[in-house]
């Protein structure tokens, strides 16, 4: 059996004598024999072990784990899988940091804003879900088991990708701040609760959600708005009549001043610029098409409805 001195081993592997001695002292690459004067001798197995050690070290595997692999206490595929996942986490973190720094450089952010962006972007996926999940749980508390409401909650959940753009990071930071706004949380809760109450009142509690008043108003007001029709013009009467009739029918209530005032209240509540901003940010983060602005149609219809209350 051919034996090699530590110098021969260094020449065969390209490692330094000091490095081989270090591994040998720690029992990772033990000598096969000793020479007459006590110097270490190694066999071909040492060459293979050193090649494996070097590869694993280059991949970031720690020495205790390498020792376990060489002792057959853990398989190489298991170690590879664990480190592949660890590297994936590091890569995701680095991508987030790159996106944060790019966003800061572009925005000229203050140190305080940069710190906030960095903290929020470094949250794990579970932590990000929990942050927004708390907001949605507060808004839909006790209602998420009703038909359709769980789907609405999912549609309002941001999913920051592993490799976000600076725009997505900026949107995520703004949305996270908005989701923690106590007044906005309360406003969303009121809207959801009133929508659920409307369903109960109309006897639709077990049915999927129907178009909300804001969606009805936008659908009917859009053509009139595009045509440049003034909301107070007589030609706007059919638009108001159609929306009020649909709202009354869905809720099983008669048309009249009380119903119209209630509809106006619902539309003014829905026309919260923070709600629209949340949906815009959500679209950026999730890579969706930008939502159609709601405010122009609601402003038009609200004015048209007010003109016909008296």
PASEBA-1860 file (N, C-alpha, C; in nm, 3 decimals):
! residues 310
1> XXXXXXXX> 0.085/-0.119/0.000/0.000/0.000/0.000/0.088/0.124/0.000 ~ 0.062/0.215/-0.094/0.140/0.337/-0.106/0.105/0.431/0.008 ~ 0.209/0.488/0.071/0.189/0.586/0.178/0.257/0.716/0.139 ~ 0.200/0.824/0.188/0.249/0.957/0.150/0.278/1.039/0.274 ~ 0.386/1.117/0.264/0.414/1.210/0.374/0.316/1.327/0.364 ~ 0.314/1.409/0.467/0.221/1.522/0.465/0.257/1.620/0.353 ~ 0.389/1.626/0.319/0.430/1.712/0.207/0.381/1.656/0.075 ~ 0.389/1.522/0.057/0.338/1.459/-0.064/0.187/1.483/-0.078
9> XXXXXXXX> 0.119/1.471/0.035/-0.027/1.489/0.034/-0.062/1.633/-0.005 ~ 0.018/1.726/0.044/-0.006/1.866/0.009/0.010/1.888/-0.141 ~ 0.112/1.828/-0.199/0.133/1.844/-0.343/0.022/1.779/-0.424 ~ -0.030/1.664/-0.378/-0.136/1.595/-0.452/-0.271/1.666/-0.444 ~ -0.296/1.731/-0.334/-0.429/1.793/-0.313/-0.431/1.943/-0.337 ~ -0.314/2.006/-0.333/-0.310/2.152/-0.348/-0.338/2.225/-0.218 ~ -0.356/2.152/-0.109/-0.375/2.214/0.022/-0.240/2.238/0.087 ~ -0.234/2.330/0.181/-0.108/2.356/0.250/-0.082/2.250/0.356
17> XXXXXXXX> 0.044/2.234/0.390/0.080/2.141/0.497/0.011/2.179/0.626 ~ 0.005/2.309/0.653/-0.060/2.357/0.776/-0.207/2.317/0.781 ~ -0.277/2.328/0.667/-0.419/2.293/0.663/-0.438/2.143/0.685 ~ -0.355/2.062/0.620/-0.368/1.916/0.636/-0.339/1.877/0.779 ~ -0.238/1.938/0.837/-0.205/1.907/0.977/-0.322/1.944/1.069 ~ -0.387/2.056/1.040/-0.503/2.100/1.118/-0.613/1.994/1.113 ~ -0.646/1.945/0.992/-0.750/1.844/0.979/-0.707/1.713/1.044 ~ -0.582/1.683/1.034/-0.531/1.558/1.092/-0.537/1.563/1.244
25> XXXXXXXX> -0.500/1.678/1.302/-0.502/1.693/1.448/-0.643/1.677/1.504 ~ -0.743/1.712/1.423/-0.882/1.704/1.469/-0.949/1.572/1.432 ~ -0.871/1.478/1.381/-0.922/1.345/1.352/-1.006/1.336/1.227 ~ -1.008/1.442/1.146/-1.087/1.440/1.024/-1.015/1.359/0.915 ~ -0.885/1.375/0.908/-0.803/1.298/0.814/-0.689/1.235/0.895 ~ -0.714/1.123/0.960/-0.611/1.061/1.045/-0.502/0.994/0.960 ~ -0.380/0.992/1.010/-0.273/0.924/0.936/-0.294/0.772/0.935 ~ -0.248/0.709/0.830/-0.261/0.563/0.820/-0.148/0.493/0.895
33> XXXXXXXX> -0.035/0.565/0.913/0.081/0.504/0.979/0.176/0.614/1.021 ~ 0.287/0.575/1.085/0.390/0.669/1.126/0.524/0.621/1.072 ~ 0.608/0.716/1.033/0.742/0.681/0.987/0.833/0.650/1.104 ~ 0.961/0.609/1.076/1.058/0.572/1.182/1.078/0.683/1.284 ~ 1.072/0.808/1.240/1.093/0.918/1.334/0.961/0.979/1.383 ~ 0.850/0.913/1.353/0.720/0.958/1.404/0.641/1.048/1.313 ~ 0.698/1.076/1.194/0.622/1.165/1.105/0.503/1.088/1.047 ~ 0.400/1.162/1.011/0.273/1.102/0.968/0.281/1.055/0.823
41> XXXXXXXX> 0.214/0.942/0.801/0.203/0.888/0.666/0.055/0.866/0.635 ~ 0.018/0.896/0.510/-0.123/0.889/0.471/-0.139/0.800/0.349 ~ -0.259/0.737/0.338/-0.285/0.651/0.223/-0.377/0.726/0.124 ~ -0.419/0.656/0.018/-0.504/0.719/-0.084/-0.641/0.760/-0.028 ~ -0.686/0.690/0.076/-0.814/0.729/0.138/-0.807/0.871/0.192 ~ -0.688/0.911/0.242/-0.671/1.047/0.293/-0.688/1.149/0.182 ~ -0.642/1.115/0.061/-0.656/1.207/-0.052/-0.806/1.230/-0.080 ~ -0.884/1.120/-0.083/-1.028/1.130/-0.110/-1.098/1.209/0.001
49> XXXXXXXX> -1.060/1.183/0.127/-1.122/1.254/0.239/-1.092/1.403/0.232 ~ -0.970/1.437/0.198/-0.933/1.578/0.189/-1.008/1.649/0.076 ~ -1.027/1.581/-0.036/-1.103/1.640/-0.146/-1.247/1.668/-0.103 ~ -1.306/1.571/-0.030/-1.443/1.589/0.018/-1.449/1.702/0.121 ~ -1.352/1.705/0.212/-1.349/1.810/0.313/-1.340/1.946/0.247 ~ -1.252/1.960/0.150/-1.235/2.090/0.084/-1.365/2.133/0.014 ~ -1.431/2.038/-0.053/-1.556/2.070/-0.122/-1.663/2.116/-0.024 ~ -1.676/2.041/0.087/-1.778/2.076/0.185/-1.748/2.208/0.254
57> XXXXXXXX> -1.620/2.234/0.281/-1.583/2.362/0.343/-1.611/2.478/0.248 ~ -1.584/2.458/0.119/-1.614/2.563/0.021/-1.763/2.593/0.016 ~ -1.845/2.492/0.049/-1.990/2.509/0.049/-2.042/2.560/0.183 ~ -1.950/2.583/0.277/-1.989/2.641/0.404/-2.028/2.542/0.512 ~ -2.000/2.414/0.491/-2.033/2.313/0.592/-1.932/2.321/0.707 ~ -1.981/2.319/0.830/-1.892/2.331/0.946/-1.819/2.199/0.972 ~ -1.708/2.209/1.047/-1.624/2.091/1.072/-1.694/1.981/1.151 ~ -1.774/2.014/1.256/-1.844/1.905/1.326/-1.933/1.825/1.232
65> XXXXXXXX> -2.001/1.892/1.140/-2.087/1.821/1.045/-2.004/1.737/0.950 ~ -1.891/1.791/0.904/-1.803/1.715/0.816/-1.753/1.588/0.886 ~ -1.720/1.602/1.013/-1.673/1.486/1.089/-1.783/1.379/1.095 ~ -1.909/1.422/1.112/-2.020/1.327/1.117/-2.042/1.258/0.982 ~ -2.021/1.335/0.873/-2.035/1.275/0.741/-1.929/1.167/0.720 ~ -1.805/1.201/0.756/-1.694/1.107/0.736/-1.707/0.985/0.827 ~ -1.773/1.003/0.941/-1.794/0.890/1.033/-1.922/0.813/1.000 ~ -1.988/0.853/0.890/-2.114/0.789/0.845/-2.226/0.803/0.947
73> XXXXXXXX> -2.220/0.908/1.030/-2.328/0.933/1.124/-2.445/1.004/1.056 ~ -2.415/1.071/0.948/-2.518/1.139/0.870/-2.479/1.126/0.724 ~ -2.579/1.112/0.638/-2.547/1.092/0.497/-2.514/1.224/0.427 ~ -2.435/1.214/0.324/-2.399/1.332/0.246/-2.522/1.397/0.183 ~ -2.618/1.320/0.127/-2.737/1.384/0.073/-2.815/1.465/0.177 ~ -2.821/1.414/0.302/-2.892/1.488/0.407/-2.823/1.621/0.435 ~ -2.690/1.616/0.441/-2.614/1.739/0.466/-2.633/1.837/0.350 ~ -2.626/1.783/0.228/-2.642/1.868/0.111/-2.779/1.935/0.109
81> XXXXXXXX> -2.884/1.860/0.143/-3.019/1.916/0.143/-3.034/2.027/0.247 ~ -2.978/2.002/0.367/-2.988/2.102/0.474/-2.915/2.230/0.436 ~ -2.796/2.215/0.376/-2.719/2.334/0.341/-2.776/2.404/0.218 ~ -2.838/2.329/0.131/-2.904/2.392/0.017/-3.017/2.483/0.066 ~ -3.093/2.435/0.165/-3.201/2.517/0.220/-3.145/2.638/0.292 ~ -3.035/2.619/0.368/-2.974/2.732/0.437/-2.925/2.837/0.338 ~ -2.865/2.791/0.229/-2.819/2.885/0.126/-2.937/2.957/0.062 ~ -3.048/2.887/0.043/-3.166/2.950/-0.016/-3.216/3.063/0.072
89> XXXXXXXX> -3.215/3.041/0.204/-3.256/3.145/0.298/-3.161/3.265/0.288 ~ -3.030/3.237/0.283/-2.933/3.346/0.273/-2.952/3.424/0.144 ~ -2.980/3.352/0.035/-2.999/3.419/-0.094/-3.122/3.509/-0.088 ~ -3.231/3.459/-0.028/-3.351/3.542/-0.016/-3.323/3.667/0.066 ~ -3.246/3.650/0.174/-3.212/3.764/0.259/-3.129/3.866/0.182 ~ -3.031/3.818/0.108/-2.946/3.909/0.031/-3.026/3.982/-0.076 ~ -3.120/3.912/-0.139/-3.202/3.977/-0.241/-3.287/4.087/-0.179 ~ -3.342/4.061/-0.061/-3.420/4.163/0.008/-3.334/4.284/0.043
97> XXXXXXXX> -3.214/4.256/0.094/-3.124/4.367/0.130/-3.087/4.449/0.008 ~ -3.061/4.379/-0.104/-3.029/4.452/-0.227/-3.145/4.541/-0.269 ~ -3.267/4.487/-0.262/-3.384/4.565/-0.302/-3.403/4.684/-0.209 ~ -3.382/4.664/-0.079/-3.394/4.774/0.018/-3.294/4.884/-0.013 ~ -3.168/4.846/-0.033/-3.064/4.945/-0.060/-3.090/5.019/-0.191 ~ -3.139/4.947/-0.291/-3.172/5.012/-0.419/-3.285/5.112/-0.400 ~ -3.385/5.073/-0.322/-3.497/5.164/-0.296/-3.451/5.287/-0.219 ~ -3.366/5.267/-0.120/-3.316/5.379/-0.040/-3.234/5.474/-0.128
105> XXXXXXXX> -3.147/5.417/-0.213/-3.064/5.499/-0.301/-3.151/5.581/-0.397 ~ -3.257/5.522/-0.445/-3.343/5.590/-0.542/-3.428/5.698/-0.475 ~ -3.478/5.668/-0.354/-3.568/5.760/-0.285/-3.494/5.869/-0.208 ~ -3.364/5.847/-0.181/-3.293/5.941/-0.096/-3.348/5.938/0.045 ~ -3.377/5.817/0.095/-3.443/5.802/0.225/-3.357/5.853/0.339 ~ -3.425/5.898/0.444/-3.356/5.940/0.566/-3.307/5.816/0.640 ~ -3.210/5.833/0.733/-3.164/5.717/0.810/-3.277/5.647/0.885 ~ -3.374/5.724/0.936/-3.486/5.665/1.008/-3.571/5.579/0.915
113> XXXXXXXX> -3.600/5.632/0.795/-3.681/5.556/0.699/-3.607/5.432/0.651 ~ -3.475/5.446/0.629/-3.397/5.332/0.586/-3.400/5.223/0.691 ~ -3.389/5.263/0.817/-3.391/5.163/0.925/-3.524/5.089/0.927 ~ -3.635/5.163/0.908/-3.766/5.099/0.907/-3.779/5.004/0.789 ~ -3.735/5.048/0.671/-3.742/4.963/0.553/-3.661/4.836/0.573 ~ -3.543/4.853/0.632/-3.455/4.737/0.652/-3.518/4.638/0.750 ~ -3.575/4.690/0.858/-3.635/4.602/0.959/-3.754/4.525/0.901 ~ -3.840/4.594/0.828/-3.957/4.528/0.774/-3.921/4.429/0.664
121> XXXXXXXX> -3.822/4.466/0.581/-3.783/4.377/0.472/-3.713/4.251/0.523 ~ -3.651/4.259/0.642/-3.579/4.144/0.696/-3.672/4.046/0.767 ~ -3.798/4.083/0.784/-3.890/3.990/0.847/-3.900/3.862/0.764 ~ -3.912/3.750/0.832/-3.929/3.624/0.761/-4.067/3.622/0.696 ~ -4.088/3.527/0.608/-4.218/3.515/0.541/-4.329/3.495/0.644 ~ -4.303/3.412/0.746/-4.403/3.388/0.849/-4.433/3.516/0.926 ~ -4.327/3.594/0.956/-4.347/3.719/1.030/-4.424/3.821/0.947 ~ -4.395/3.825/0.815/-4.470/3.917/0.729/-4.617/3.877/0.724
129> XXXXXXXX> -4.641/3.747/0.711/-4.780/3.700/0.708/-4.851/3.733/0.840 ~ -4.780/3.719/0.950/-4.841/3.744/1.080/-4.875/3.892/1.097 ~ -4.786/3.979/1.049/-4.807/4.122/1.063/-4.936/4.164/0.992 ~ -4.950/4.124/0.864/-5.071/4.158/0.790/-5.187/4.070/0.834 ~ -5.156/3.947/0.874/-5.261/3.857/0.921/-5.332/3.913/1.043 ~ -5.259/3.980/1.132/-5.321/4.042/1.249/-5.420/4.150/1.207 ~ -5.381/4.227/1.105/-5.469/4.332/1.053/-5.597/4.272/0.996 ~ -5.581/4.169/0.913/-5.698/4.107/0.849/-5.784/4.032/0.951
137> XXXXXXXX> -5.717/3.970/1.049/-5.793/3.898/1.153/-5.879/3.995/1.233 ~ -5.825/4.114/1.259/-5.902/4.215/1.333/-6.020/4.264/1.249 ~ -5.998/4.277/1.117/-6.104/4.327/1.028/-6.215/4.224/1.010 ~ -6.177/4.095/1.001/-6.275/3.991/0.971/-6.308/3.904/1.092 ~ -6.274/3.950/1.212/-6.294/3.870/1.333/-6.439/3.820/1.344 ~ -6.454/3.688/1.348/-6.585/3.628/1.362/-6.663/3.617/1.232 ~ -6.608/3.672/1.124/-6.679/3.670/0.996/-6.610/3.584/0.892 ~ -6.487/3.541/0.921/-6.409/3.468/0.821/-6.466/3.330/0.790
145> XXXXXXXX> -6.560/3.283/0.872/-6.621/3.152/0.844/-6.744/3.164/0.754 ~ -6.789/3.287/0.730/-6.905/3.305/0.642/-6.866/3.280/0.498 ~ -6.959/3.231/0.416/-6.926/3.201/0.276/-6.867/3.322/0.203 ~ -6.752/3.301/0.143/-6.692/3.405/0.062/-6.595/3.496/0.135 ~ -6.610/3.511/0.267/-6.526/3.606/0.339/-6.381/3.559/0.350 ~ -6.362/3.427/0.362/-6.225/3.375/0.367/-6.153/3.407/0.237 ~ -6.224/3.398/0.125/-6.164/3.431/-0.004/-6.130/3.578/-0.013 ~ -6.215/3.664/0.042/-6.186/3.808/0.043/-6.060/3.835/0.123
153> XXXXXXXX> -6.046/3.767/0.237/-5.925/3.784/0.319/-5.801/3.745/0.241 ~ -5.808/3.631/0.170/-5.692/3.587/0.092/-5.658/3.688/-0.017 ~ -5.761/3.745/-0.077/-5.737/3.841/-0.185/-5.676/3.971/-0.134 ~ -5.679/3.992/-0.004/-5.621/4.113/0.055/-5.485/4.086/0.120 ~ -5.431/3.966/0.098/-5.305/3.927/0.160/-5.187/3.951/0.066 ~ -5.088/4.031/0.107/-4.971/4.054/0.022/-4.874/3.936/0.028 ~ -4.810/3.905/-0.085/-4.713/3.796/-0.094/-4.584/3.852/-0.154 ~ -4.496/3.901/-0.069/-4.370/3.958/-0.118/-4.284/3.846/-0.176
161> XXXXXXXX> -4.243/3.856/-0.304/-4.165/3.748/-0.365/-4.025/3.737/-0.306 ~ -3.958/3.624/-0.333/-3.823/3.603/-0.281/-3.723/3.702/-0.340 ~ -3.748/3.745/-0.463/-3.657/3.838/-0.530/-3.735/3.964/-0.567 ~ -3.770/4.046/-0.466/-3.856/4.161/-0.493/-3.782/4.274/-0.563 ~ -3.857/4.352/-0.636/-3.803/4.473/-0.695/-3.803/4.582/-0.588 ~ -3.725/4.689/-0.609/-3.729/4.800/-0.513/-3.871/4.855/-0.496 ~ -3.949/4.856/-0.606/-4.087/4.905/-0.598/-4.170/4.817/-0.505 ~ -4.148/4.687/-0.511/-4.223/4.596/-0.425/-4.185/4.613/-0.279
169> XXXXXXXX> -4.057/4.637/-0.253/-4.014/4.660/-0.115/-4.076/4.789/-0.062 ~ -4.072/4.895/-0.143/-4.133/5.022/-0.101/-4.281/5.003/-0.073 ~ -4.350/4.930/-0.162/-4.493/4.907/-0.145/-4.520/4.825/-0.019 ~ -4.434/4.724/0.006/-4.452/4.641/0.125/-4.437/4.724/0.252 ~ -4.337/4.811/0.256/-4.315/4.893/0.375/-4.435/4.985/0.399 ~ -4.484/5.048/0.293/-4.598/5.138/0.308/-4.723/5.062/0.350 ~ -4.745/4.944/0.290/-4.863/4.865/0.325/-4.855/4.817/0.470 ~ -4.735/4.777/0.514/-4.719/4.731/0.653/-4.751/4.843/0.751
177> XXXXXXXX> -4.707/4.965/0.718/-4.739/5.079/0.805/-4.889/5.106/0.805 ~ -4.950/5.098/0.687/-5.093/5.122/0.676/-5.172/5.018/0.754 ~ -5.127/4.892/0.748/-5.197/4.785/0.819/-5.189/4.802/0.970 ~ -5.091/4.879/1.018/-5.078/4.902/1.162/-5.146/5.030/1.208 ~ -5.204/5.103/1.114/-5.276/5.226/1.146/-5.407/5.190/1.218 ~ -5.418/5.228/1.344/-5.534/5.190/1.426/-5.664/5.241/1.366 ~ -5.664/5.367/1.318/-5.786/5.424/1.263/-5.827/5.352/1.134 ~ -5.728/5.317/1.051/-5.759/5.244/0.927/-5.812/5.105/0.959
185> XXXXXXXX> -5.752/5.039/1.057/-5.801/4.907/1.098/-5.948/4.915/1.138 ~ -5.982/5.017/1.217/-6.120/5.032/1.263/-6.214/5.060/1.147 ~ -6.168/5.140/1.050/-6.251/5.172/0.934/-6.279/5.048/0.850 ~ -6.177/4.966/0.829/-6.196/4.843/0.752/-6.290/4.749/0.827 ~ -6.273/4.740/0.957/-6.360/4.654/1.037/-6.506/4.698/1.026 ~ -6.530/4.830/1.032/-6.667/4.881/1.021/-6.728/4.844/0.886 ~ -6.648/4.860/0.780/-6.698/4.829/0.645/-6.735/4.682/0.633 ~ -6.646/4.594/0.680/-6.671/4.450/0.672/-6.793/4.412/0.756
193> XXXXXXXX> -6.801/4.466/0.877/-6.912/4.432/0.966/-7.046/4.479/0.909 ~ -7.046/4.599/0.850/-7.171/4.649/0.793/-7.212/4.568/0.671 ~ -7.114/4.524/0.593/-7.144/4.441/0.477/-7.207/4.309/0.524 ~ -7.152/4.252/0.631/-7.208/4.128/0.686/-7.348/4.152/0.741 ~ -7.367/4.267/0.807/-7.499/4.299/0.863/-7.603/4.316/0.753 ~ -7.561/4.377/0.640/-7.652/4.393/0.527/-7.697/4.257/0.476 ~ -7.605/4.161/0.472/-7.639/4.026/0.424/-7.737/3.959/0.520 ~ -7.714/3.976/0.649/-7.805/3.917/0.748/-7.945/3.976/0.734
201> XXXXXXXX> -7.948/4.109/0.717/-8.076/4.179/0.708/-8.156/4.133/0.587 ~ -8.083/4.106/0.477/-8.150/4.064/0.354/-8.175/3.913/0.350 ~ -8.126/3.840/0.452/-8.145/3.696/0.454/-8.047/3.622/0.364 ~ -7.930/3.685/0.337/-7.830/3.622/0.250/-7.708/3.575/0.330 ~ -7.723/3.553/0.459/-7.607/3.523/0.543/-7.530/3.400/0.496 ~ -7.600/3.304/0.437/-7.534/3.180/0.395/-7.493/3.182/0.247 ~ -7.510/3.295/0.183/-7.475/3.306/0.040/-7.342/3.377/0.023 ~ -7.272/3.353/-0.087/-7.147/3.425/-0.113/-7.174/3.574/-0.120
209> XXXXXXXX> -7.074/3.658/-0.091/-7.094/3.803/-0.095/-7.140/3.848/-0.234 ~ -7.236/3.942/-0.235/-7.281/4.001/-0.359/-7.201/4.129/-0.383 ~ -7.212/4.188/-0.504/-7.138/4.313/-0.529/-7.170/4.417/-0.422 ~ -7.066/4.478/-0.366/-7.091/4.578/-0.262/-7.136/4.709/-0.328 ~ -7.187/4.802/-0.247/-7.238/4.927/-0.304/-7.135/5.002/-0.388 ~ -7.010/4.998/-0.345/-6.907/5.069/-0.421/-6.890/5.009/-0.560 ~ -6.893/4.876/-0.569/-6.880/4.810/-0.699/-7.000/4.841/-0.787 ~ -7.121/4.843/-0.728/-7.240/4.877/-0.803/-7.232/5.019/-0.858
217> XXXXXXXX> -7.193/5.111/-0.772/-7.185/5.252/-0.813/-7.082/5.270/-0.923 ~ -6.967/5.206/-0.909/-6.864/5.221/-1.011/-6.911/5.165/-1.145 ~ -6.973/5.048/-1.141/-7.019/4.984/-1.264/-7.116/5.073/-1.341 ~ -7.210/5.136/-1.270/-7.312/5.217/-1.337/-7.265/5.359/-1.367 ~ -7.174/5.410/-1.283/-7.130/5.549/-1.303/-7.021/5.562/-1.407 ~ -6.948/5.453/-1.432/-6.833/5.459/-1.524/-6.872/5.515/-1.662 ~ -6.977/5.465/-1.729/-7.011/5.519/-1.861/-7.049/5.666/-1.857 ~ -7.125/5.705/-1.753/-7.167/5.844/-1.743/-7.046/5.935/-1.720
225> XXXXXXXX> -6.957/5.890/-1.640/-6.836/5.967/-1.612/-6.752/5.981/-1.738 ~ -6.738/5.871/-1.813/-6.659/5.875/-1.937/-6.722/5.966/-2.040 ~ -6.855/5.975/-2.038/-6.925/6.060/-2.134/-6.926/6.206/-2.094 ~ -6.873/6.236/-1.975/-6.870/6.375/-1.930/-7.003/6.425/-1.879 ~ -7.091/6.334/-1.839/-7.223/6.373/-1.791/-7.212/6.432/-1.650 ~ -7.275/6.545/-1.630/-7.272/6.608/-1.497/-7.360/6.528/-1.401 ~ -7.315/6.506/-1.279/-7.394/6.423/-1.185/-7.528/6.486/-1.149 ~ -7.541/6.619/-1.164/-7.667/6.684/-1.129/-7.762/6.697/-1.249
233> XXXXXXXX> -7.716/6.655/-1.366/-7.799/6.667/-1.486/-7.915/6.568/-1.482 ~ -8.028/6.603/-1.542/-8.142/6.509/-1.545/-8.107/6.375/-1.608 ~ -8.011/6.376/-1.702/-7.972/6.252/-1.769/-7.906/6.152/-1.673 ~ -7.867/6.199/-1.554/-7.805/6.110/-1.456/-7.909/6.035/-1.374 ~ -8.037/6.071/-1.388/-8.143/6.005/-1.310/-8.143/5.853/-1.327 ~ -8.136/5.801/-1.451/-8.140/5.654/-1.467/-8.024/5.583/-1.399 ~ -7.909/5.649/-1.392/-7.793/5.587/-1.327/-7.820/5.569/-1.178 ~ -7.869/5.676/-1.115/-7.899/5.669/-0.972/-8.010/5.568/-0.946
241> XXXXXXXX> -8.112/5.571/-1.029/-8.225/5.480/-1.012/-8.180/5.334/-1.020 ~ -8.090/5.303/-1.115/-8.045/5.165/-1.134/-7.965/5.116/-1.013 ~ -7.877/5.200/-0.962/-7.795/5.159/-0.847/-7.880/5.144/-0.723 ~ -7.968/5.240/-0.699/-8.054/5.233/-0.581/-8.144/5.110/-0.588 ~ -8.197/5.080/-0.706/-8.286/4.965/-0.721/-8.211/4.834/-0.692 ~ -8.087/4.823/-0.745/-8.008/4.702/-0.721/-7.973/4.688/-0.572 ~ -7.938/4.801/-0.510/-7.903/4.798/-0.367/-8.025/4.758/-0.283 ~ -8.142/4.815/-0.316/-8.264/4.784/-0.242/-8.303/4.638/-0.262
249> XXXXXXXX> -8.292/4.591/-0.386/-8.330/4.452/-0.415/-8.241/4.353/-0.341 ~ -8.109/4.376/-0.343/-8.016/4.283/-0.276/-8.042/4.277/-0.126 ~ -8.094/4.385/-0.069/-8.113/4.389/0.076/-8.258/4.372/0.117 ~ -8.343/4.356/0.019/-8.484/4.333/0.050/-8.550/4.451/0.116 ~ -8.510/4.574/0.080/-8.563/4.695/0.141/-8.628/4.783/0.034 ~ -8.724/4.864/0.072/-8.788/4.954/-0.025/-8.703/5.077/-0.051 ~ -8.715/5.132/-0.171/-8.646/5.257/-0.203/-8.712/5.369/-0.123 ~ -8.632/5.467/-0.089/-8.684/5.581/-0.016/-8.570/5.662/0.042
257> XXXXXXXX> -8.598/5.777/0.104/-8.492/5.862/0.159/-8.400/5.791/0.257 ~ -8.456/5.706/0.343/-8.373/5.637/0.443/-8.274/5.543/0.375 ~ -8.322/5.469/0.276/-8.234/5.376/0.205/-8.125/5.453/0.130 ~ -8.163/5.564/0.069/-8.066/5.642/-0.009/-7.959/5.706/0.080 ~ -8.003/5.752/0.197/-7.904/5.807/0.290/-7.809/5.698/0.339 ~ -7.865/5.582/0.361/-7.782/5.468/0.404/-7.684/5.429/0.294 ~ -7.729/5.427/0.169/-7.639/5.395/0.058/-7.529/5.499/0.046 ~ -7.565/5.625/0.062/-7.465/5.732/0.054/-7.360/5.715/0.165
265> XXXXXXXX> -7.405/5.680/0.283/-7.312/5.658/0.394/-7.215/5.544/0.363 ~ -7.266/5.436/0.305/-7.181/5.323/0.269/-7.078/5.363/0.164 ~ -7.121/5.444/0.067/-7.029/5.484/-0.040/-6.922/5.580/0.011 ~ -6.960/5.670/0.099/-6.861/5.763/0.156/-6.759/5.687/0.240 ~ -6.807/5.584/0.308/-6.717/5.501/0.388/-6.622/5.423/0.297 ~ -6.673/5.370/0.186/-6.589/5.294/0.093/-6.491/5.383/0.019 ~ -6.524/5.511/0.006/-6.439/5.603/-0.070/-6.327/5.659/0.017 ~ -6.271/5.573/0.101/-6.158/5.611/0.188/-6.030/5.598/0.105
273> XXXXXXXX> -5.954/5.705/0.087/-5.832/5.696/0.006/-5.732/5.593/0.058 ~ -5.736/5.564/0.188/-5.646/5.463/0.243/-5.682/5.324/0.193 ~ -5.810/5.297/0.178/-5.855/5.168/0.125/-5.805/5.150/-0.018 ~ -5.820/5.255/-0.097/-5.775/5.248/-0.236/-5.623/5.234/-0.243 ~ -5.554/5.303/-0.154/-5.407/5.293/-0.152/-5.363/5.153/-0.113 ~ -5.431/5.091/-0.019/-5.400/4.953/0.022/-5.408/4.861/-0.099 ~ -5.515/4.873/-0.178/-5.533/4.787/-0.294/-5.427/4.815/-0.401 ~ -5.388/4.940/-0.416/-5.282/4.973/-0.513/-5.150/4.909/-0.470
281> XXXXXXXX> -5.117/4.921/-0.342/-4.993/4.862/-0.291/-4.996/4.711/-0.301 ~ -5.111/4.652/-0.271/-5.128/4.508/-0.280/-5.099/4.459/-0.422 ~ -5.146/4.532/-0.521/-5.124/4.494/-0.660/-4.975/4.500/-0.695 ~ -4.904/4.600/-0.646/-4.760/4.611/-0.673/-4.686/4.494/-0.610 ~ -4.714/4.464/-0.485/-4.644/4.357/-0.414/-4.670/4.222/-0.479 ~ -4.795/4.196/-0.514/-4.832/4.065/-0.568/-4.813/4.054/-0.719 ~ -4.768/4.161/-0.782/-4.746/4.157/-0.926/-4.875/4.152/-1.006 ~ -4.981/4.211/-0.954/-5.110/4.214/-1.023/-5.121/4.341/-1.107
289> XXXXXXXX> -5.219/4.342/-1.195/-5.249/4.465/-1.268/-5.300/4.570/-1.170 ~ -5.265/4.695/-1.194/-5.310/4.802/-1.105/-5.463/4.809/-1.108 ~ -5.527/4.821/-0.992/-5.673/4.827/-0.989/-5.724/4.957/-1.049 ~ -5.843/4.951/-1.103/-5.905/5.072/-1.156/-5.936/5.167/-1.041 ~ -5.901/5.294/-1.052/-5.930/5.389/-0.943/-6.080/5.392/-0.912 ~ -6.111/5.391/-0.786/-6.251/5.388/-0.743/-6.306/5.529/-0.718 ~ -6.219/5.619/-0.673/-6.263/5.751/-0.628/-6.340/5.830/-0.734 ~ -6.294/5.839/-0.860/-6.368/5.922/-0.957/-6.514/5.880/-0.972
297> XXXXXXXX> -6.539/5.749/-0.985/-6.677/5.702/-1.002/-6.759/5.723/-0.875 ~ -6.698/5.700/-0.758/-6.772/5.718/-0.633/-6.800/5.864/-0.606 ~ -6.703/5.951/-0.636/-6.726/6.095/-0.618/-6.843/6.140/-0.706 ~ -6.843/6.093/-0.831/-6.950/6.131/-0.925/-7.085/6.081/-0.875 ~ -7.091/5.954/-0.837/-7.219/5.897/-0.798/-7.267/5.957/-0.665 ~ -7.177/5.980/-0.571/-7.217/6.037/-0.442/-7.279/6.175/-0.463 ~ -7.219/6.254/-0.552/-7.276/6.387/-0.580/-7.414/6.373/-0.647 ~ -7.425/6.277/-0.738/-7.553/6.254/-0.805/-7.660/6.211/-0.705
305> XXXXXX> -7.622/6.124/-0.612/-7.718/6.074/-0.514/-7.759/6.185/-0.416 ~ -7.664/6.266/-0.372/-7.697/6.377/-0.280/-7.796/6.472/-0.344 ~ -7.777/6.498/-0.473/-7.866/6.592/-0.541/-8.009/6.541/-0.549 ~ -8.027/6.411/-0.524/-8.160/6.351/-0.536/-8.215/6.300/-0.402 ~ -8.154/6.347/-0.293/-8.203/6.308/-0.161/-8.318/6.395/-0.115 ~ -8.317/6.520/-0.154/-8.420/6.612/-0.106/-8.544/6.610/-0.196
END
